[in-house]
Amino acid sequence: MTAGELFIGSLHSGVITQTEIDWLLGQQGRFSRAELAAMLRLGRLLDQGQIQLGCRLSP
């Protein structure tokens, strides 16, 4: 998983899991400036309610 994949996946589905948030927090020291900017945007979308904290079900 990469920060970009996580960002795009969350935008597409409207959901981010607690495991993904934990991964982001653990990796934030390794992110580039562009990845950090994307993660800040993801946080804002969570705050605004446009992305929900939840789970993904397998098809």
PQR file with spaces between the fields and no chain letter, atoms N, CA, C, O and H, PARSE charges and radii, in Angstrom:
ATOM       1  N    MET     1       0.848   -1.173    0.000 -0.4000 1.5000
ATOM       2  CA   MET     1       0.000    0.000    0.000 -0.0000 2.0000
ATOM       3  C    MET     1       0.895    1.239    0.000  0.5500 1.7000
ATOM       4  O    MET     1       1.924    1.279    0.676 -0.5500 1.4000
ATOM       5  N    THR     2       0.491    2.229   -0.758 -0.4000 1.5000
ATOM       6  CA   THR     2       1.182    3.515   -0.746 -0.0000 2.0000
ATOM       7  C    THR     2       0.201    4.596   -0.307  0.5500 1.7000
ATOM       8  O    THR     2      -1.014    4.394   -0.303 -0.5500 1.4000
ATOM       9  H    THR     2      -0.344    2.196   -1.307  0.4000 1.0000
ATOM      10  N    ALA     3       0.751    5.734    0.059 -0.4000 1.5000
ATOM      11  CA   ALA     3      -0.097    6.849    0.479 -0.0000 2.0000
ATOM      12  C    ALA     3      -1.030    7.274   -0.657  0.5500 1.7000
ATOM      13  O    ALA     3      -2.196    7.589   -0.418 -0.5500 1.4000
ATOM      14  H    ALA     3       1.737    5.898    0.056  0.4000 1.0000
ATOM      15  N    GLY     4      -0.528    7.282   -1.872 -0.4000 1.5000
ATOM      16  CA   GLY     4      -1.349    7.666   -3.023 -0.0000 2.0000
ATOM      17  C    GLY     4      -2.495    6.708   -3.260  0.5500 1.7000
ATOM      18  O    GLY     4      -3.621    7.129   -3.528 -0.5500 1.4000
ATOM      19  H    GLY     4       0.419    7.026   -2.066  0.4000 1.0000
ATOM      20  N    GLU     5      -2.208    5.403   -3.160 -0.4000 1.5000
ATOM      21  CA   GLU     5      -3.262    4.404   -3.332 -0.0000 2.0000
ATOM      22  C    GLU     5      -4.333    4.544   -2.255  0.5500 1.7000
ATOM      23  O    GLU     5      -5.528    4.440   -2.530 -0.5500 1.4000
ATOM      24  H    GLU     5      -1.294    5.062   -2.942  0.4000 1.0000
ATOM      25  N    LEU     6      -3.892    4.777   -1.051 -0.4000 1.5000
ATOM      26  CA   LEU     6      -4.829    4.952    0.058 -0.0000 2.0000
ATOM      27  C    LEU     6      -5.697    6.191   -0.146  0.5500 1.7000
ATOM      28  O    LEU     6      -6.907    6.150    0.078 -0.5500 1.4000
ATOM      29  H    LEU     6      -2.921    4.861   -0.827  0.4000 1.0000
ATOM      30  N    PHE     7      -5.081    7.287   -0.569 -0.4000 1.5000
ATOM      31  CA   PHE     7      -5.802    8.533   -0.792 -0.0000 2.0000
ATOM      32  C    PHE     7      -6.858    8.355   -1.885  0.5500 1.7000
ATOM      33  O    PHE     7      -8.021    8.714   -1.698 -0.5500 1.4000
ATOM      34  H    PHE     7      -4.098    7.321   -0.750  0.4000 1.0000
ATOM      35  N    ILE     8      -6.444    7.800   -3.023 -0.4000 1.5000
ATOM      36  CA   ILE     8      -7.375    7.612   -4.142 -0.0000 2.0000
ATOM      37  C    ILE     8      -8.476    6.623   -3.763  0.5500 1.7000
ATOM      38  O    ILE     8      -9.645    6.846   -4.078 -0.5500 1.4000
ATOM      39  H    ILE     8      -5.499    7.508   -3.174  0.4000 1.0000
ATOM      40  N    GLY     9      -8.109    5.535   -3.088 -0.4000 1.5000
ATOM      41  CA   GLY     9      -9.108    4.551   -2.673 -0.0000 2.0000
ATOM      42  C    GLY     9     -10.135    5.135   -1.727  0.5500 1.7000
ATOM      43  O    GLY     9     -11.325    4.837   -1.832 -0.5500 1.4000
ATOM      44  H    GLY     9      -7.159    5.354   -2.832  0.4000 1.0000
ATOM      45  N    SER    10      -9.680    5.966   -0.804 -0.4000 1.5000
ATOM      46  CA   SER    10     -10.605    6.592    0.142 -0.0000 2.0000
ATOM      47  C    SER    10     -11.509    7.599   -0.549  0.5500 1.7000
ATOM      48  O    SER    10     -12.693    7.697   -0.226 -0.5500 1.4000
ATOM      49  H    SER    10      -8.714    6.208   -0.720  0.4000 1.0000
ATOM      50  N    LEU    11     -10.964    8.340   -1.486 -0.4000 1.5000
ATOM      51  CA   LEU    11     -11.803    9.281   -2.243 -0.0000 2.0000
ATOM      52  C    LEU    11     -12.853    8.529   -3.052  0.5500 1.7000
ATOM      53  O    LEU    11     -14.011    8.939   -3.123 -0.5500 1.4000
ATOM      54  H    LEU    11     -10.002    8.260   -1.748  0.4000 1.0000
ATOM      55  N    HIS    12     -12.436    7.436   -3.653 -0.4000 1.5000
ATOM      56  CA   HIS    12     -13.344    6.662   -4.506 -0.0000 2.0000
ATOM      57  C    HIS    12     -14.464    6.019   -3.698  0.5500 1.7000
ATOM      58  O    HIS    12     -15.632    6.084   -4.082 -0.5500 1.4000
ATOM      59  H    HIS    12     -11.495    7.102   -3.596  0.4000 1.0000
ATOM      60  N    SER    13     -14.102    5.392   -2.568 -0.4000 1.5000
ATOM      61  CA   SER    13     -15.099    4.664   -1.795 -0.0000 2.0000
ATOM      62  C    SER    13     -15.820    5.524   -0.761  0.5500 1.7000
ATOM      63  O    SER    13     -16.936    5.208   -0.350 -0.5500 1.4000
ATOM      64  H    SER    13     -13.153    5.339   -2.255  0.4000 1.0000
ATOM      65  N    GLY    14     -15.171    6.616   -0.341 -0.4000 1.5000
ATOM      66  CA   GLY    14     -15.757    7.445    0.709 -0.0000 2.0000
ATOM      67  C    GLY    14     -15.546    6.877    2.099  0.5500 1.7000
ATOM      68  O    GLY    14     -16.158    7.338    3.062 -0.5500 1.4000
ATOM      69  H    GLY    14     -14.264    6.872   -0.675  0.4000 1.0000
ATOM      70  N    VAL    15     -14.667    5.858    2.208 -0.4000 1.5000
ATOM      71  CA   VAL    15     -14.435    5.171    3.482 -0.0000 2.0000
ATOM      72  C    VAL    15     -12.941    5.008    3.711  0.5500 1.7000
ATOM      73  O    VAL    15     -12.185    4.738    2.778 -0.5500 1.4000
ATOM      74  H    VAL    15     -14.170    5.483    1.426  0.4000 1.0000
ATOM      75  N    ILE    16     -12.524    5.174    4.960 -0.4000 1.5000
ATOM      76  CA   ILE    16     -11.169    4.839    5.384 -0.0000 2.0000
ATOM      77  C    ILE    16     -11.296    4.002    6.646  0.5500 1.7000
ATOM      78  O    ILE    16     -12.138    4.278    7.501 -0.5500 1.4000
ATOM      79  H    ILE    16     -13.139    5.393    5.718  0.4000 1.0000
ATOM      80  N    THR    17     -10.458    2.978    6.759 -0.4000 1.5000
ATOM      81  CA   THR    17     -10.550    2.092    7.914 -0.0000 2.0000
ATOM      82  C    THR    17      -9.593    2.552    9.012  0.5500 1.7000
ATOM      83  O    THR    17      -8.669    3.326    8.762 -0.5500 1.4000
ATOM      84  H    THR    17      -9.774    2.754    6.064  0.4000 1.0000
ATOM      85  N    GLN    18      -9.826    2.071   10.212 -0.4000 1.5000
ATOM      86  CA   GLN    18      -8.943    2.397   11.324 -0.0000 2.0000
ATOM      87  C    GLN    18      -7.537    1.850   11.069  0.5500 1.7000
ATOM      88  O    GLN    18      -6.554    2.492   11.442 -0.5500 1.4000
ATOM      89  H    GLN    18     -10.577    1.443   10.415  0.4000 1.0000
ATOM      90  N    THR    19      -7.426    0.698   10.453 -0.4000 1.5000
ATOM      91  CA   THR    19      -6.125    0.113   10.127 -0.0000 2.0000
ATOM      92  C    THR    19      -5.360    1.020    9.167  0.5500 1.7000
ATOM      93  O    THR    19      -4.151    1.200    9.314 -0.5500 1.4000
ATOM      94  H    THR    19      -8.224    0.177   10.150  0.4000 1.0000
ATOM      95  N    GLU    20      -6.053    1.589    8.192 -0.4000 1.5000
ATOM      96  CA   GLU    20      -5.407    2.498    7.242 -0.0000 2.0000
ATOM      97  C    GLU    20      -4.949    3.779    7.935  0.5500 1.7000
ATOM      98  O    GLU    20      -3.870    4.293    7.637 -0.5500 1.4000
ATOM      99  H    GLU    20      -7.036    1.443    8.073  0.4000 1.0000
ATOM     100  N    ILE    21      -5.749    4.289    8.844 -0.4000 1.5000
ATOM     101  CA   ILE    21      -5.346    5.483    9.592 -0.0000 2.0000
ATOM     102  C    ILE    21      -4.122    5.177   10.445  0.5500 1.7000
ATOM     103  O    ILE    21      -3.195    5.983   10.520 -0.5500 1.4000
ATOM     104  H    ILE    21      -6.625    3.872    9.086  0.4000 1.0000
ATOM     105  N    ASP    22      -4.120    4.009   11.089 -0.4000 1.5000
ATOM     106  CA   ASP    22      -2.962    3.603   11.896 -0.0000 2.0000
ATOM     107  C    ASP    22      -1.711    3.511   11.036  0.5500 1.7000
ATOM     108  O    ASP    22      -0.633    3.933   11.456 -0.5500 1.4000
ATOM     109  H    ASP    22      -4.873    3.354   11.028  0.4000 1.0000
ATOM     110  N    TRP    23      -1.849    2.958    9.829 -0.4000 1.5000
ATOM     111  CA   TRP    23      -0.722    2.855    8.910 -0.0000 2.0000
ATOM     112  C    TRP    23      -0.204    4.250    8.536  0.5500 1.7000
ATOM     113  O    TRP    23       1.003    4.493    8.543 -0.5500 1.4000
ATOM     114  H    TRP    23      -2.724    2.615    9.487  0.4000 1.0000
ATOM     115  N    LEU    24      -1.123    5.155    8.213 -0.4000 1.5000
ATOM     116  CA   LEU    24      -0.736    6.528    7.865 -0.0000 2.0000
ATOM     117  C    LEU    24       0.056    7.187    8.989  0.5500 1.7000
ATOM     118  O    LEU    24       1.090    7.809    8.747 -0.5500 1.4000
ATOM     119  H    LEU    24      -2.103    4.957    8.207  0.4000 1.0000
ATOM     120  N    LEU    25      -0.426    7.049   10.195 -0.4000 1.5000
ATOM     121  CA   LEU    25       0.245    7.673   11.331 -0.0000 2.0000
ATOM     122  C    LEU    25       1.618    7.068   11.570  0.5500 1.7000
ATOM     123  O    LEU    25       2.548    7.776   11.957 -0.5500 1.4000
ATOM     124  H    LEU    25      -1.266    6.543   10.392  0.4000 1.0000
ATOM     125  N    GLY    26       1.753    5.772   11.346 -0.4000 1.5000
ATOM     126  CA   GLY    26       3.041    5.119   11.524 -0.0000 2.0000
ATOM     127  C    GLY    26       4.053    5.458   10.451  0.5500 1.7000
ATOM     128  O    GLY    26       5.259    5.389   10.685 -0.5500 1.4000
ATOM     129  H    GLY    26       0.997    5.197   11.032  0.4000 1.0000
ATOM     130  N    GLN    27       3.565    5.827    9.264 -0.4000 1.5000
ATOM     131  CA   GLN    27       4.441    6.095    8.128 -0.0000 2.0000
ATOM     132  C    GLN    27       4.680    7.581    7.858  0.5500 1.7000
ATOM     133  O    GLN    27       5.481    7.918    6.986 -0.5500 1.4000
ATOM     134  H    GLN    27       2.585    5.883    9.074  0.4000 1.0000
ATOM     135  N    GLN    28       4.016    8.462    8.572 -0.4000 1.5000
ATOM     136  CA   GLN    28       4.041    9.878    8.205 -0.0000 2.0000
ATOM     137  C    GLN    28       5.438   10.484    8.176  0.5500 1.7000
ATOM     138  O    GLN    28       5.669   11.446    7.443 -0.5500 1.4000
ATOM     139  H    GLN    28       3.365    8.188    9.280  0.4000 1.0000
ATOM     140  N    GLY    29       6.368    9.950    8.948 -0.4000 1.5000
ATOM     141  CA   GLY    29       7.729   10.468    8.939 -0.0000 2.0000
ATOM     142  C    GLY    29       8.480   10.151    7.660  0.5500 1.7000
ATOM     143  O    GLY    29       9.529   10.741    7.402 -0.5500 1.4000
ATOM     144  H    GLY    29       6.180    9.169    9.543  0.4000 1.0000
ATOM     145  N    ARG    30       7.969    9.236    6.856 -0.4000 1.5000
ATOM     146  CA   ARG    30       8.608    8.814    5.600 -0.0000 2.0000
ATOM     147  C    ARG    30       7.984    9.439    4.360  0.5500 1.7000
ATOM     148  O    ARG    30       8.483    9.248    3.251 -0.5500 1.4000
ATOM     149  H    ARG    30       7.117    8.756    7.065  0.4000 1.0000
ATOM     150  N    PHE    31       6.901   10.179    4.537 -0.4000 1.5000
ATOM     151  CA   PHE    31       6.188   10.733    3.384 -0.0000 2.0000
ATOM     152  C    PHE    31       6.916   11.927    2.793  0.5500 1.7000
ATOM     153  O    PHE    31       7.602   12.675    3.489 -0.5500 1.4000
ATOM     154  H    PHE    31       6.496   10.334    5.438  0.4000 1.0000
ATOM     155  N    SER    32       6.744   12.082    1.477 -0.4000 1.5000
ATOM     156  CA   SER    32       7.239   13.281    0.789 -0.0000 2.0000
ATOM     157  C    SER    32       6.278   14.433    1.079  0.5500 1.7000
ATOM     158  O    SER    32       5.221   14.243    1.681 -0.5500 1.4000
ATOM     159  H    SER    32       6.187   11.474    0.911  0.4000 1.0000
ATOM     160  N    ARG    33       6.662   15.615    0.645 -0.4000 1.5000
ATOM     161  CA   ARG    33       5.786   16.779    0.851 -0.0000 2.0000
ATOM     162  C    ARG    33       4.441   16.600    0.156  0.5500 1.7000
ATOM     163  O    ARG    33       3.402   16.981    0.696 -0.5500 1.4000
ATOM     164  H    ARG    33       7.520   15.769    0.156  0.4000 1.0000
ATOM     165  N    ALA    34       4.464   16.025   -1.032 -0.4000 1.5000
ATOM     166  CA   ALA    34       3.216   15.809   -1.774 -0.0000 2.0000
ATOM     167  C    ALA    34       2.318   14.811   -1.042  0.5500 1.7000
ATOM     168  O    ALA    34       1.102   14.996   -0.976 -0.5500 1.4000
ATOM     169  H    ALA    34       5.308   15.715   -1.470  0.4000 1.0000
ATOM     170  N    GLU    35       2.918   13.756   -0.494 -0.4000 1.5000
ATOM     171  CA   GLU    35       2.134   12.776    0.254 -0.0000 2.0000
ATOM     172  C    GLU    35       1.573   13.390    1.532  0.5500 1.7000
ATOM     173  O    GLU    35       0.432   13.117    1.904 -0.5500 1.4000
ATOM     174  H    GLU    35       3.906   13.605   -0.547  0.4000 1.0000
ATOM     175  N    LEU    36       2.362   14.209    2.199 -0.4000 1.5000
ATOM     176  CA   LEU    36       1.875   14.880    3.407 -0.0000 2.0000
ATOM     177  C    LEU    36       0.700   15.795    3.085  0.5500 1.7000
ATOM     178  O    LEU    36      -0.269   15.860    3.842 -0.5500 1.4000
ATOM     179  H    LEU    36       3.289   14.430    1.897  0.4000 1.0000
ATOM     180  N    ALA    37       0.787   16.494    1.969 -0.4000 1.5000
ATOM     181  CA   ALA    37      -0.314   17.373    1.561 -0.0000 2.0000
ATOM     182  C    ALA    37      -1.580   16.557    1.286  0.5500 1.7000
ATOM     183  O    ALA    37      -2.682   16.975    1.641 -0.5500 1.4000
ATOM     184  H    ALA    37       1.574   16.441    1.354  0.4000 1.0000
ATOM     185  N    ALA    38      -1.419   15.401    0.658 -0.4000 1.5000
ATOM     186  CA   ALA    38      -2.571   14.543    0.376 -0.0000 2.0000
ATOM     187  C    ALA    38      -3.178   14.024    1.679  0.5500 1.7000
ATOM     188  O    ALA    38      -4.400   13.928    1.800 -0.5500 1.4000
ATOM     189  H    ALA    38      -0.524   15.061    0.370  0.4000 1.0000
ATOM     190  N    MET    39      -2.340   13.692    2.643 -0.4000 1.5000
ATOM     191  CA   MET    39      -2.850   13.185    3.910 -0.0000 2.0000
ATOM     192  C    MET    39      -3.555   14.286    4.712  0.5500 1.7000
ATOM     193  O    MET    39      -4.532   14.013    5.410 -0.5500 1.4000
ATOM     194  H    MET    39      -1.347   13.770    2.545  0.4000 1.0000
ATOM     195  N    LEU    40      -3.072   15.509    4.617 -0.4000 1.5000
ATOM     196  CA   LEU    40      -3.767   16.630    5.252 -0.0000 2.0000
ATOM     197  C    LEU    40      -5.139   16.823    4.622  0.5500 1.7000
ATOM     198  O    LEU    40      -6.121   17.082    5.318 -0.5500 1.4000
ATOM     199  H    LEU    40      -2.278   15.731    4.050  0.4000 1.0000
ATOM     200  N    ARG    41      -5.200   16.696    3.319 -0.4000 1.5000
ATOM     201  CA   ARG    41      -6.486   16.817    2.621 -0.0000 2.0000
ATOM     202  C    ARG    41      -7.427   15.697    3.053  0.5500 1.7000
ATOM     203  O    ARG    41      -8.619   15.925    3.256 -0.5500 1.4000
ATOM     204  H    ARG    41      -4.403   16.485    2.754  0.4000 1.0000
ATOM     205  N    LEU    42      -6.893   14.499    3.190 -0.4000 1.5000
ATOM     206  CA   LEU    42      -7.699   13.380    3.642 -0.0000 2.0000
ATOM     207  C    LEU    42      -8.263   13.651    5.040  0.5500 1.7000
ATOM     208  O    LEU    42      -9.426   13.356    5.314 -0.5500 1.4000
ATOM     209  H    LEU    42      -5.924   14.314    3.024  0.4000 1.0000
ATOM     210  N    GLY    43      -7.441   14.208    5.908 -0.4000 1.5000
ATOM     211  CA   GLY    43      -7.903   14.566    7.250 -0.0000 2.0000
ATOM     212  C    GLY    43      -9.012   15.598    7.219  0.5500 1.7000
ATOM     213  O    GLY    43      -9.976   15.505    7.979 -0.5500 1.4000
ATOM     214  H    GLY    43      -6.496   14.448    5.685  0.4000 1.0000
ATOM     215  N    ARG    44      -8.878   16.578    6.345 -0.4000 1.5000
ATOM     216  CA   ARG    44      -9.928   17.598    6.220 -0.0000 2.0000
ATOM     217  C    ARG    44     -11.233   16.987    5.726  0.5500 1.7000
ATOM     218  O    ARG    44     -12.313   17.338    6.200 -0.5500 1.4000
ATOM     219  H    ARG    44      -8.095   16.654    5.728  0.4000 1.0000
ATOM     220  N    LEU    45     -11.123   16.066    4.766 -0.4000 1.5000
ATOM     221  CA   LEU    45     -12.322   15.403    4.251 -0.0000 2.0000
ATOM     222  C    LEU    45     -13.000   14.575    5.338  0.5500 1.7000
ATOM     223  O    LEU    45     -14.228   14.505    5.390 -0.5500 1.4000
ATOM     224  H    LEU    45     -10.246   15.781    4.380  0.4000 1.0000
ATOM     225  N    LEU    46     -12.207   13.947    6.207 -0.4000 1.5000
ATOM     226  CA   LEU    46     -12.767   13.233    7.348 -0.0000 2.0000
ATOM     227  C    LEU    46     -13.493   14.197    8.277  0.5500 1.7000
ATOM     228  O    LEU    46     -14.610   13.924    8.718 -0.5500 1.4000
ATOM     229  H    LEU    46     -11.209   14.003    6.164  0.4000 1.0000
ATOM     230  N    ASP    47     -12.858   15.319    8.570 -0.4000 1.5000
ATOM     231  CA   ASP    47     -13.464   16.323    9.450 -0.0000 2.0000
ATOM     232  C    ASP    47     -14.775   16.858    8.875  0.5500 1.7000
ATOM     233  O    ASP    47     -15.715   17.134    9.620 -0.5500 1.4000
ATOM     234  H    ASP    47     -11.951   15.541    8.212  0.4000 1.0000
ATOM     235  N    GLN    48     -14.834   17.002    7.564 -0.4000 1.5000
ATOM     236  CA   GLN    48     -16.030   17.539    6.914 -0.0000 2.0000
ATOM     237  C    GLN    48     -17.120   16.487    6.731  0.5500 1.7000
ATOM     238  O    GLN    48     -18.250   16.820    6.375 -0.5500 1.4000
ATOM     239  H    GLN    48     -14.070   16.778    6.959  0.4000 1.0000
ATOM     240  N    GLY    49     -16.789   15.226    6.973 -0.4000 1.5000
ATOM     241  CA   GLY    49     -17.773   14.160    6.814 -0.0000 2.0000
ATOM     242  C    GLY    49     -17.898   13.634    5.405  0.5500 1.7000
ATOM     243  O    GLY    49     -18.811   12.858    5.123 -0.5500 1.4000
ATOM     244  H    GLY    49     -15.871   14.955    7.262  0.4000 1.0000
ATOM     245  N    GLN    50     -17.010   14.029    4.509 -0.4000 1.5000
ATOM     246  CA   GLN    50     -17.074   13.551    3.137 -0.0000 2.0000
ATOM     247  C    GLN    50     -16.449   12.168    2.991  0.5500 1.7000
ATOM     248  O    GLN    50     -16.758   11.445    2.044 -0.5500 1.4000
ATOM     249  H    GLN    50     -16.268   14.660    4.738  0.4000 1.0000
ATOM     250  N    ILE    51     -15.578   11.798    3.916 -0.4000 1.5000
ATOM     251  CA   ILE    51     -15.028   10.455    4.023 -0.0000 2.0000
ATOM     252  C    ILE    51     -15.381    9.941    5.405  0.5500 1.7000
ATOM     253  O    ILE    51     -15.211   10.650    6.397 -0.5500 1.4000
ATOM     254  H    ILE    51     -15.327   12.386    4.685  0.4000 1.0000
ATOM     255  N    GLN    52     -15.868    8.719    5.474 -0.4000 1.5000
ATOM     256  CA   GLN    52     -16.325    8.146    6.729 -0.0000 2.0000
ATOM     257  C    GLN    52     -15.336    7.104    7.240  0.5500 1.7000
ATOM     258  O    GLN    52     -14.692    6.404    6.459 -0.5500 1.4000
ATOM     259  H    GLN    52     -16.005    8.143    4.667  0.4000 1.0000
ATOM     260  N    LEU    53     -15.227    7.014    8.556 -0.4000 1.5000
ATOM     261  CA   LEU    53     -14.445    5.969    9.183 -0.0000 2.0000
ATOM     262  C    LEU    53     -15.316    4.730    9.222  0.5500 1.7000
ATOM     263  O    LEU    53     -16.415    4.763    9.776 -0.5500 1.4000
ATOM     264  H    LEU    53     -15.750    7.583    9.190  0.4000 1.0000
ATOM     265  N    GLY    54     -14.845    3.640    8.644 -0.4000 1.5000
ATOM     266  CA   GLY    54     -15.665    2.444    8.598 -0.0000 2.0000
ATOM     267  C    GLY    54     -14.869    1.229    8.206  0.5500 1.7000
ATOM     268  O    GLY    54     -13.675    1.141    8.492 -0.5500 1.4000
ATOM     269  H    GLY    54     -13.952    3.612    8.195  0.4000 1.0000
ATOM     270  N    CYS    55     -15.523    0.287    7.550 -0.4000 1.5000
ATOM     271  CA   CYS    55     -14.867   -0.934    7.117 -0.0000 2.0000
ATOM     272  C    CYS    55     -15.291   -1.218    5.676  0.5500 1.7000
ATOM     273  O    CYS    55     -16.317   -0.740    5.191 -0.5500 1.4000
ATOM     274  H    CYS    55     -16.493    0.358    7.318  0.4000 1.0000
ATOM     275  N    ARG    56     -14.459   -2.014    5.024 -0.4000 1.5000
ATOM     276  CA   ARG    56     -14.776   -2.438    3.660 -0.0000 2.0000
ATOM     277  C    ARG    56     -15.148   -3.910    3.690  0.5500 1.7000
ATOM     278  O    ARG    56     -14.487   -4.702    4.361 -0.5500 1.4000
ATOM     279  H    ARG    56     -13.626   -2.402    5.418  0.4000 1.0000
ATOM     280  N    LEU    57     -16.184   -4.280    2.981 -0.4000 1.5000
ATOM     281  CA   LEU    57     -16.621   -5.666    2.906 -0.0000 2.0000
ATOM     282  C    LEU    57     -16.106   -6.285    1.622  0.5500 1.7000
ATOM     283  O    LEU    57     -16.086   -5.638    0.575 -0.5500 1.4000
ATOM     284  H    LEU    57     -16.721   -3.637    2.436  0.4000 1.0000
ATOM     285  N    SER    58     -15.691   -7.532    1.704 -0.4000 1.5000
ATOM     286  CA   SER    58     -15.238   -8.247    0.513 -0.0000 2.0000
ATOM     287  C    SER    58     -16.448   -8.573   -0.357  0.5500 1.7000
ATOM     288  O    SER    58     -17.527   -8.876    0.153 -0.5500 1.4000
ATOM     289  H    SER    58     -15.708   -8.058    2.555  0.4000 1.0000
ATOM     290  N    PRO    59     -16.258   -8.508   -1.690 -0.5600 1.5000
ATOM     291  CA   PRO    59     -17.390   -8.817   -2.576  0.2800 2.0000
ATOM     292  C    PRO    59     -17.766  -10.285   -2.549  0.5500 1.7000
ATOM     293  O    PRO    59     -18.697  -10.697   -3.241 -0.5500 1.4000
